[in-house]
Amino acid sequence: MQCPIISFKDLQSGDDGRVANAVKDINRALSNYGFFAFSDLGLSNDLAEKIFNASATFFASDSKTKTRSAYSSAEENFGYQAFASERLDPSSPPDLKETFTMRNILEAPIAEDRWPSARFKELMQLFFAECLDRAFLLQRILARALDLDENFFVKFHTGQNISLRLLRYPSFSSTLISDSQLGAGAHTDYGLTTFLFQDSVGGLEICDQEGNWHEIAPEEGVVLINSGDLLERWTNGRYRSTPHRVQPITGGKDRFSIAFFVDPDSDTPVNVLESCISVHEPRKFADVNAGEYITGRLQRSHIGLAQDLIK
């Protein structure tokens, strides 16, 4: 399956016709699939490649380096998590991946000794800032598609809950993988939107409205965009928060990806938009607080944190 591909340059063009067509394409893609892809995102100086290289170097480092950056809480949402630390699908075994998550790194007071290096921090902050700039433009486009003030979503996203995440899915022999094992269990994302950068190793699948799974093969030069739970709730289901998963990697080459999670500030009230409610589309979702919703989802997926909740 191929996601619709939309040029980010069309959104930046200032040409009313090109922008209007892009708005229609994004509206259609998120309504039908919950996913689309941007080409021409325009990050500077091969920045994404540098982030992939920094990610590979970190995950190849020794346990002392990784432990120094260890994840401690869903509230902070920063640090390294080892294999089997996360179970995105409660009905599946723990995920076959390791991760490094960085929330609000342009402002959050993270101690210097928890970063792998000063250069690593510098690169991540630069990448974070450039992705944030693109995310704000997308938010204005989404507001336009929904006939809202163009800053409706922007005002709820100061960066407090926006996170950058590096992921490594190691390759295993297929004889060692059980039938129920996944690289990342089936799940939806929690917030507004996600930007996903992939390497050339496949494995990502999305679920259609009939419950069928489809592989999304990686394509050079494109970035996947998907809508999350809170955007689905805001739009009363008009924009789908689509379940997706990553199959276990068995081809001999590890899979690396980079996720940029655009989640609203903690005090944001997420109430169904009146314009998305009608006689034919009655209210489907109760009002929620963004911070409580996101923290709850994080705690339930992180195995140690979930066990603490049970106690």
C-alpha positions in Angstrom: 0.0 0.0 0.0 1.3 3.5 -0.8 0.2 6.5 1.2 -0.8 9.7 -0.7 2.3 11.8 -1.2 1.9 15.6 -0.9 4.7 18.1 -1.5 5.5 20.3 1.5 6.5 22.9 -1.0 2.9 23.3 -2.0 2.1 24.4 1.5 4.9 26.9 1.5 4.3 28.2 -2.1 2.0 31.1 -1.3 0.0 30.0 -4.4 -3.7 29.9 -3.4 -4.4 27.1 -5.9 -1.6 24.9 -4.8 -2.3 25.4 -1.1 -6.0 24.7 -1.6 -5.3 21.5 -3.5 -2.9 20.4 -0.8 -5.5 21.1 1.9 -8.0 19.0 0.1 -5.5 16.1 -0.3 -4.5 16.2 3.4 -8.2 16.3 4.5 -9.0 13.3 2.2 -5.9 11.3 3.3 -6.5 11.8 7.1 -10.2 11.0 6.7 -9.7 7.8 4.6 -6.4 6.5 5.9 -5.2 8.5 8.9 -1.8 8.6 7.1 -0.1 10.5 4.2 3.4 11.4 3.3 5.3 14.7 2.8 7.9 15.0 0.1 10.2 18.1 0.0 10.2 18.7 3.7 13.3 20.8 3.3 15.4 20.1 6.4 18.8 21.7 6.2 22.1 20.2 5.3 21.3 16.4 5.3 20.0 16.9 8.8 17.9 13.7 8.9 20.9 11.6 7.8 23.0 13.1 10.6 20.2 12.1 13.1 20.1 8.6 11.8 23.9 8.4 12.1 23.8 9.7 15.6 21.1 7.3 16.5 23.1 4.3 15.2 26.2 5.4 17.1 24.2 5.8 20.4 22.5 2.4 20.1 25.9 0.8 19.4 27.4 2.3 22.6 28.1 0.5 25.8 25.6 -0.1 28.6 27.2 2.5 30.8 26.5 5.2 28.3 22.9 4.0 27.8 22.3 3.7 31.6 23.5 7.3 32.2 20.6 8.4 29.9 18.0 6.0 31.4 14.3 6.8 31.2 12.7 7.5 34.6 9.1 8.7 34.3 6.3 9.3 31.9 6.0 12.9 33.3 9.5 13.7 32.2 9.4 11.4 29.1 13.2 11.6 28.5 15.8 9.0 28.1 16.8 5.5 27.0 14.7 2.4 27.2 16.1 -1.0 26.6 14.5 -4.0 24.8 11.3 -5.3 26.3 10.7 -2.0 28.3 7.6 -1.2 26.3 4.5 -3.1 25.3 2.3 -1.1 22.9 -0.2 -3.9 22.5 -1.2 -5.4 25.8 -2.1 -8.7 24.1 1.4 -9.1 22.6 4.8 -9.8 24.1 7.0 -6.8 24.9 8.3 -4.9 21.8 11.5 -5.9 20.1 13.0 -2.4 20.1 15.2 0.0 22.1 14.5 3.7 22.1 15.7 7.2 23.2 13.0 9.7 23.8 13.5 13.5 24.2 10.6 15.7 25.3 10.6 19.5 24.9 14.4 19.6 24.5 14.5 23.3 23.5 13.3 24.3 27.0 13.2 21.3 29.4 16.0 21.4 32.1 17.7 18.1 31.3 21.0 17.6 33.2 24.0 17.7 30.9 25.3 14.4 32.1 22.2 12.6 30.9 23.0 13.4 27.3 25.3 11.0 25.4 27.4 14.0 24.3 27.2 17.8 23.7 27.2 17.2 19.9 24.4 14.7 20.2 22.3 17.3 22.2 23.1 20.0 19.6 22.0 17.8 16.7 18.8 16.7 18.4 17.8 20.3 19.3 18.4 21.5 15.8 16.3 18.7 14.3 13.6 19.2 16.9 13.4 23.0 16.0 13.2 22.3 12.3 10.5 19.6 12.7 8.6 21.9 15.0 8.6 24.7 12.4 7.0 22.2 9.8 4.6 21.0 12.4 3.3 24.5 13.0 2.6 25.0 9.4 0.8 21.7 9.2 -1.3 22.7 12.2 -2.4 25.9 10.4 -3.3 23.8 7.3 -5.4 21.4 9.5 -7.2 24.4 11.0 -7.9 25.7 7.6 -9.3 22.3 6.5 -11.6 22.4 9.5 -12.7 26.0 9.0 -11.0 27.1 12.3 -8.9 30.1 13.2 -5.5 29.3 11.7 -3.8 29.3 15.1 -6.4 27.1 16.8 -4.0 24.1 17.2 -0.8 26.2 17.3 -1.9 27.9 20.5 -2.1 24.5 22.3 1.4 23.4 21.3 4.1 25.4 23.0 6.4 22.3 23.0 5.7 21.1 26.5 4.6 17.6 25.4 6.3 17.5 22.0 8.8 14.7 21.7 11.5 13.4 19.5 12.2 9.6 19.6 14.9 7.5 18.1 14.1 3.8 17.6 16.2 0.7 16.8 14.6 -2.6 15.8 17.4 -5.2 15.8 17.3 -8.0 13.2 16.8 -11.5 14.6 16.8 -15.0 13.1 13.2 -15.9 12.2 13.6 -19.2 14.1 13.9 -17.2 17.3 10.7 -15.1 16.8 7.3 -16.4 18.1 4.2 -16.0 16.0 2.8 -13.3 18.3 6.1 -11.3 18.6 6.2 -7.8 17.0 8.9 -5.2 16.7 6.2 -2.6 17.9 2.8 -3.9 18.9 -0.3 -2.6 17.3 -1.2 0.8 18.7 -2.4 4.3 17.8 -0.4 7.5 18.6 -1.6 9.6 21.4 -1.5 13.3 20.4 -2.2 15.5 17.4 0.1 14.3 14.6 3.3 12.3 14.2 6.2 12.8 11.7 7.9 9.5 11.0 11.3 9.3 9.3 12.2 5.7 8.1 15.4 4.1 6.8 15.3 1.6 3.9 14.3 -1.4 6.1 10.6 -2.1 6.0 8.3 -3.5 8.6 5.7 -0.8 9.2 2.1 -1.8 8.7 -1.2 0.1 9.0 -4.7 -1.2 9.6 -7.6 -0.2 7.3 -11.2 0.3 8.4 -12.0 -3.3 7.6 -9.3 -4.6 9.9 -6.8 -5.6 7.2 -3.1 -4.9 7.6 -1.1 -3.3 4.8 2.7 -2.8 4.6 3.9 0.7 4.1 7.1 0.3 2.2 9.7 3.0 2.9 10.3 5.5 0.2 13.4 7.7 -0.1 12.8 11.4 0.5 9.4 11.2 2.1 8.2 11.5 5.7 5.1 9.8 6.9 2.5 11.8 8.8 -0.3 10.3 10.8 -3.1 11.7 13.0 -3.2 10.7 16.6 -5.9 10.0 19.2 -6.5 13.6 20.3 -6.9 14.9 16.7 -9.4 12.1 16.2 -11.3 13.2 19.3 -11.2 16.8 18.4 -12.6 16.0 14.9 -15.2 13.5 16.2 -13.6 10.8 14.2 -13.3 12.7 10.9 -9.6 12.3 11.0 -8.7 8.7 11.9 -6.1 7.7 14.5 -5.1 4.5 12.6 -3.7 1.5 14.3 -0.2 0.6 13.1 2.6 -1.8 14.1 6.1 -2.9 13.1 6.8 -6.5 12.2 9.8 -8.2 13.8 12.9 -7.5 11.7 14.5 -10.7 10.3 16.3 -9.7 7.1 19.8 -9.3 8.7 19.8 -5.5 8.8 18.5 -3.5 11.8 15.6 -1.0 11.3 16.1 2.6 12.4 13.3 5.2 12.6 12.8 8.7 14.0 9.4 9.8 15.3 8.5 13.4 16.1 5.3 13.3 18.3 3.4 16.6 18.2 1.3 16.4 21.3 -0.7 19.3 23.0 0.3 21.0 26.2 -0.9 19.3 29.4 -3.6 21.8 30.3 -5.3 21.6 26.9 -9.0 20.7 26.9 -9.7 18.4 24.0 -13.4 18.9 23.3 -15.1 17.7 20.2 -15.4 20.5 17.7 -19.0 21.7 17.2 -18.4 21.9 13.5 -17.8 18.1 13.5 -21.1 17.2 15.2 -24.3 16.8 13.3 -27.5 14.8 13.2 -25.7 12.2 11.0 -22.4 12.4 13.1 -23.4 12.7 16.8 -20.7 13.2 19.4 -18.6 10.1 19.7 -16.0 11.2 22.3 -16.1 12.6 25.9 -14.0 15.7 26.7 -10.5 14.9 28.0 -7.5 16.7 29.3 -4.5 16.3 27.0 -1.9 15.9 29.7 -3.9 13.3 31.7 -4.6 11.3 28.5 -1.0 11.3 27.2 0.5 10.5 30.5 -1.9 7.7 31.1 -1.2 6.1 27.7 2.5 6.4 28.3 2.3 4.8 31.7 0.3 1.9 30.4 2.7 1.1 27.6 5.9 1.3 29.6 6.2 -2.0 31.4 7.9 -0.9 34.6 5.6 2.1 35.0 2.5 0.0 34.3 3.5 -2.5 37.0 3.9 0.5 39.4 0.4 1.6 38.6 -1.0 -1.9 39.4 0.7 -1.9 42.8 
